[in-house]
């Protein structure tokens, strides 16, 4: 399968992030896809995504407050990702949000007009602006999303 597709901002086009345990709680977040594109050709696979961080929703209100504070502190509104690979099984790239960069490998699956991608990343130490939490050493998370593909 070869071609180029747009990934529109659409209802339900969200990226889900789920962390391991953060002390007594775990974190889950949903953030909408602002836009993106997928290209598959003889040279391989290219995936570009822009995620709207300011519209991110967290699984609990304390983490929601912390996330909004971190977004404001770093003055970022979007997370951008550009990944490339030789096949859909392994697309490697960097997710950027302000001065934060996270290496991220995704596995892609196309079913009809839907793209699913999954992966995981480790970001090291994360400082959380919540009393009593301070920082999390070796913070990692899983990524899972299903988005619509529109022909370019």
Secondary structure, 3 states (H helix, E strand, C coil): CCEEEEECCCCCCEEEEEEEEECCEEEEEEEEEEEEEEEEECCEEEEEEEEEHHHCEECCHHHHHHHHHHHHHHCCCEEEEEEEEEECCEEEEEEEECCEEEEEEEEEEEECCEEEEEEEEEEEEEECCCCCCCEEEEEEEEEEEEEECEEC
